[in-house]
């Protein structure tokens, strides 16, 4: 009888443990884009020190993998497109502005199945050292709502 009780308790514990769903941050589903600096450089902008968006002050470099570059040329981004928005601090001295350390990186990945809820694009952020930033579902929704206003969700245009 004691063995039956232990087995029943184990089954109940297993069912209870596996029935919980954990709401992991969405940003961790996209891996760090290794080698992105060797991808096509789309453009660079500088967000000045007085700009209200403190998080993006400095150099803002945009890179695209081969598939995303096809999208920049055609206006429609194919599955597997990856776009990196690299935010680098700017330091000015003696009338010269130079790159400082990386502040963070935003990454967009086109996967219509995996990211159907956000128009086929997934969003992630990484710290300056490459560690992933945990994005809440609310943050990802904000990314989506802002990008939704753009052609195929992409702000940048290829600088020719």
Helices and strands as residue ranges (DSSP letters): H 2-19, G 26-29, G 36-38, E 40-47, G 54-56, E 58-64, H 66-74, E 82-93, E 96-110, G 116-118, E 121-127, E 132-133, H 137-147, G 151-153
